[in-house]
Amino acid sequence: MMLSAQIVSMILEEQRRQEGRFIQGVDIDTYLAKLGEKAEIVSDSIAGRCRGFVAFYCNDLNTRKAFITLVLVDPRDRGLGIGQALVDFVCNVARRRGFTACRLEVGKSNQVAYNMYLSNGFHPVEDRGEMQLLEIGL
């Protein structure tokens, strides 16, 4: 499945806005192709405009841990709780599918997101240099 043009545009715009620091350590086109092929995508849209989306994997039947790979909210819609609602949605889906935890990586410099995850029950499980792996039990 291919990503929608709106979602690709949002990712590329955020990559520009953050001067290449949004998606790091991997070729952006390779990353977009992987999302389109393997990730589940849930978006929040109003009147045909995507306000935000989450990309996640809920397919590791050995560990029973879901993984949120990307949460992005349009800058015009930040602060409305959309990101939190998308993360909550993924956790609920994973719980219904019998998964026991949900993980995500967040940049240590992204304090707004980091604090939002911590305040909603995620806790650090691994320091990965500039990134922190967080987890919440389901």
MARFIDO-885591 format. One record per residue (C-alpha): residue number from 1; residue in three letters; x, y, z. Coordinates in nm, 4 decimals. Example, Ala and Ser with C-alpha at 12.3 -4.5 7.8 and 13.67 -1.06 7.14 Angstrom:
! MARFIDO-885591
{n 1&res Ala&x 1.2300&y -0.4500&z 0.7800}
{n 2&res Ser&x 1.3670&y -0.1060&z 0.7140}
***
This chain:
! MARFIDO-885591
{n 1&res Met&x 0.0000&y 0.0000&z 0.0000}
{n 2&res Met&x 0.1297&y 0.3435&z -0.0838}
{n 3&res Leu&x 0.1224&y 0.6376&z 0.1502}
{n 4&res Ser&x -0.1215&y 0.9114&z 0.0627}
{n 5&res Ala&x 0.0171&y 1.2218&z -0.1039}
{n 6&res Gln&x -0.0907&y 1.4296&z 0.1980}
{n 7&res Ile&x 0.1041&y 1.2136&z 0.4417}
{n 8&res Val&x 0.4158&y 1.2121&z 0.2225}
{n 9&res Ser&x 0.3891&y 1.5894&z 0.1885}
{n 10&res Met&x 0.3544&y 1.6315&z 0.5656}
{n 11&res Ile&x 0.6626&y 1.4166&z 0.6321}
{n 12&res Leu&x 0.8748&y 1.5960&z 0.3725}
{n 13&res Glu&x 0.7625&y 1.9386&z 0.4978}
{n 14&res Glu&x 0.8491&y 1.8447&z 0.8571}
{n 15&res Gln&x 1.1868&y 1.7134&z 0.7383}
{n 16&res Arg&x 1.2503&y 2.0543&z 0.5751}
{n 17&res Arg&x 1.1195&y 2.2429&z 0.8775}
{n 18&res Gln&x 1.3583&y 2.0522&z 1.1045}
{n 19&res Glu&x 1.6470&y 2.0883&z 0.8573}
{n 20&res Gly&x 1.6811&y 1.7130&z 0.8017}
{n 21&res Arg&x 1.6622&y 1.6145&z 1.1696}
{n 22&res Phe&x 1.3064&y 1.4738&z 1.1651}
{n 23&res Ile&x 1.3922&y 1.1437&z 0.9940}
{n 24&res Gln&x 1.7554&y 1.0612&z 1.0683}
{n 25&res Gly&x 1.9909&y 0.7754&z 0.9964}
{n 26&res Val&x 1.8026&y 0.6428&z 0.6949}
{n 27&res Asp&x 1.7344&y 0.7541&z 0.3400}
{n 28&res Ile&x 1.3992&y 0.9359&z 0.3429}
{n 29&res Asp&x 1.2728&y 0.7620&z 0.0279}
{n 30&res Thr&x 1.3599&y 0.4200&z 0.1720}
{n 31&res Tyr&x 1.1818&y 0.5116&z 0.4945}
{n 32&res Leu&x 0.8695&y 0.6296&z 0.3097}
{n 33&res Ala&x 0.8641&y 0.3090&z 0.1041}
{n 34&res Lys&x 0.8903&y 0.0961&z 0.4208}
{n 35&res Leu&x 0.6047&y 0.2872&z 0.5839}
{n 36&res Gly&x 0.3895&y 0.2387&z 0.2763}
{n 37&res Glu&x 0.4640&y -0.1317&z 0.2563}
{n 38&res Lys&x 0.4684&y -0.2435&z 0.6190}
{n 39&res Ala&x 0.3205&y 0.0131&z 0.8599}
{n 40&res Glu&x -0.0387&y 0.0615&z 0.9595}
{n 41&res Ile&x -0.1395&y 0.4271&z 0.9220}
{n 42&res Val&x -0.4215&y 0.6011&z 1.1068}
{n 43&res Ser&x -0.4961&y 0.9649&z 1.0338}
{n 44&res Asp&x -0.7115&y 1.2427&z 1.1728}
{n 45&res Ser&x -0.8671&y 1.4404&z 0.8894}
{n 46&res Ile&x -1.1290&y 1.7118&z 0.8662}
{n 47&res Ala&x -1.2789&y 1.8323&z 0.5395}
{n 48&res Gly&x -1.0219&y 1.6362&z 0.3422}
{n 49&res Arg&x -0.7223&y 1.7874&z 0.5227}
{n 50&res Cys&x -0.5005&y 1.5562&z 0.7256}
{n 51&res Arg&x -0.4377&y 1.7157&z 1.0651}
{n 52&res Gly&x -0.2129&y 1.4359&z 1.1873}
{n 53&res Phe&x -0.1334&y 1.0689&z 1.1621}
{n 54&res Val&x 0.0417&y 0.7828&z 1.3351}
{n 55&res Ala&x 0.2381&y 0.5026&z 1.1674}
{n 56&res Phe&x 0.2824&y 0.1848&z 1.3675}
{n 57&res Tyr&x 0.3662&y -0.1832&z 1.3576}
{n 58&res Cys&x 0.1512&y -0.4295&z 1.5437}
{n 59&res Asn&x 0.2914&y -0.7498&z 1.4017}
{n 60&res Asp&x 0.5603&y -0.8897&z 1.6352}
{n 61&res Leu&x 0.3818&y -1.1966&z 1.7636}
{n 62&res Asn&x 0.6923&y -1.3157&z 1.9512}
{n 63&res Thr&x 0.7361&y -1.0176&z 2.1842}
{n 64&res Arg&x 0.3710&y -0.8993&z 2.1664}
{n 65&res Lys&x 0.5016&y -0.5403&z 2.1652}
{n 66&res Ala&x 0.3611&y -0.2871&z 1.9214}
{n 67&res Phe&x 0.5896&y -0.0127&z 1.7919}
{n 68&res Ile&x 0.4915&y 0.3418&z 1.6992}
{n 69&res Thr&x 0.7376&y 0.4550&z 1.4360}
{n 70&res Leu&x 0.6024&y 0.8023&z 1.3611}
{n 71&res Val&x 0.3541&y 1.0522&z 1.5001}
{n 72&res Leu&x 0.3133&y 1.3785&z 1.3119}
{n 73&res Val&x 0.0622&y 1.6571&z 1.3657}
{n 74&res Asp&x 0.0324&y 1.9514&z 1.1278}
{n 75&res Pro&x 0.1832&y 2.2607&z 1.2964}
{n 76&res Arg&x -0.1516&y 2.4414&z 1.2557}
{n 77&res Asp&x -0.3186&y 2.1754&z 1.4705}
{n 78&res Arg&x -0.0611&y 2.1168&z 1.7434}
{n 79&res Gly&x -0.1729&y 2.1552&z 2.1012}
{n 80&res Leu&x -0.5217&y 2.0177&z 2.0322}
{n 81&res Gly&x -0.4544&y 1.6684&z 2.1679}
{n 82&res Ile&x -0.4448&y 1.5035&z 1.8254}
{n 83&res Gly&x -0.1074&y 1.3367&z 1.8832}
{n 84&res Gln&x -0.2209&y 1.1975&z 2.2161}
{n 85&res Ala&x -0.5461&y 1.0705&z 2.0658}
{n 86&res Leu&x -0.3541&y 0.8929&z 1.7887}
{n 87&res Val&x -0.1167&y 0.7278&z 2.0375}
{n 88&res Asp&x -0.4119&y 0.6235&z 2.2549}
{n 89&res Phe&x -0.5786&y 0.4730&z 1.9475}
{n 90&res Val&x -0.2709&y 0.2617&z 1.8698}
{n 91&res Cys&x -0.2478&y 0.1412&z 2.2303}
{n 92&res Asn&x -0.6141&y 0.0401&z 2.2242}
{n 93&res Val&x -0.5724&y -0.1470&z 1.8935}
{n 94&res Ala&x -0.2645&y -0.3269&z 2.0238}
{n 95&res Arg&x -0.4407&y -0.4191&z 2.3502}
{n 96&res Arg&x -0.7394&y -0.5607&z 2.1584}
{n 97&res Arg&x -0.5000&y -0.7685&z 1.9479}
{n 98&res Gly&x -0.3460&y -0.9202&z 2.2595}
{n 99&res Phe&x -0.0251&y -0.7197&z 2.2684}
{n 100&res Thr&x 0.1248&y -0.6509&z 2.6114}
{n 101&res Ala&x 0.3169&y -0.3275&z 2.5487}
{n 102&res Cys&x 0.3707&y -0.0445&z 2.3060}
{n 103&res Arg&x 0.7084&y 0.1110&z 2.2353}
{n 104&res Leu&x 0.8352&y 0.4187&z 2.0549}
{n 105&res Glu&x 1.1539&y 0.6154&z 2.0134}
{n 106&res Val&x 1.1673&y 0.9869&z 2.0808}
{n 107&res Gly&x 1.4500&y 1.2325&z 2.0408}
{n 108&res Lys&x 1.5788&y 1.3656&z 2.3710}
{n 109&res Ser&x 1.5751&y 1.7139&z 2.2191}
{n 110&res Asn&x 1.2009&y 1.6830&z 2.1422}
{n 111&res Gln&x 1.0938&y 1.7821&z 2.4936}
{n 112&res Val&x 0.7284&y 1.8468&z 2.4081}
{n 113&res Ala&x 0.6780&y 1.4941&z 2.2748}
{n 114&res Tyr&x 0.9006&y 1.3356&z 2.5401}
{n 115&res Asn&x 0.7067&y 1.5002&z 2.8229}
{n 116&res Met&x 0.3713&y 1.4118&z 2.6639}
{n 117&res Tyr&x 0.4674&y 1.0439&z 2.6461}
{n 118&res Leu&x 0.5964&y 1.0377&z 3.0057}
{n 119&res Ser&x 0.2854&y 1.2120&z 3.1390}
{n 120&res Asn&x 0.0719&y 0.9477&z 2.9698}
{n 121&res Gly&x 0.2393&y 0.6446&z 3.1224}
{n 122&res Phe&x 0.5347&y 0.5700&z 2.8949}
{n 123&res His&x 0.8634&y 0.5093&z 3.0733}
{n 124&res Pro&x 1.2245&y 0.4913&z 2.9490}
{n 125&res Val&x 1.3549&y 0.1411&z 2.8792}
{n 126&res Glu&x 1.6724&y 0.2100&z 2.6791}
{n 127&res Asp&x 1.9001&y 0.5063&z 2.6212}
{n 128&res Arg&x 1.9977&y 0.5157&z 2.2540}
{n 129&res Gly&x 2.2267&y 0.8165&z 2.2451}
{n 130&res Glu&x 2.0228&y 1.1070&z 2.1107}
{n 131&res Met&x 1.7105&y 0.8903&z 2.1206}
{n 132&res Gln&x 1.5216&y 0.7342&z 2.4095}
{n 133&res Leu&x 1.3197&y 0.4118&z 2.3776}
{n 134&res Leu&x 0.9972&y 0.4409&z 2.5767}
{n 135&res Glu&x 0.7379&y 0.1764&z 2.6609}
{n 136&res Ile&x 0.3936&y 0.1531&z 2.8114}
{n 137&res Gly&x 0.2281&y -0.1641&z 2.9359}
{n 138&res Leu&x -0.1121&y -0.2360&z 2.7864}
***
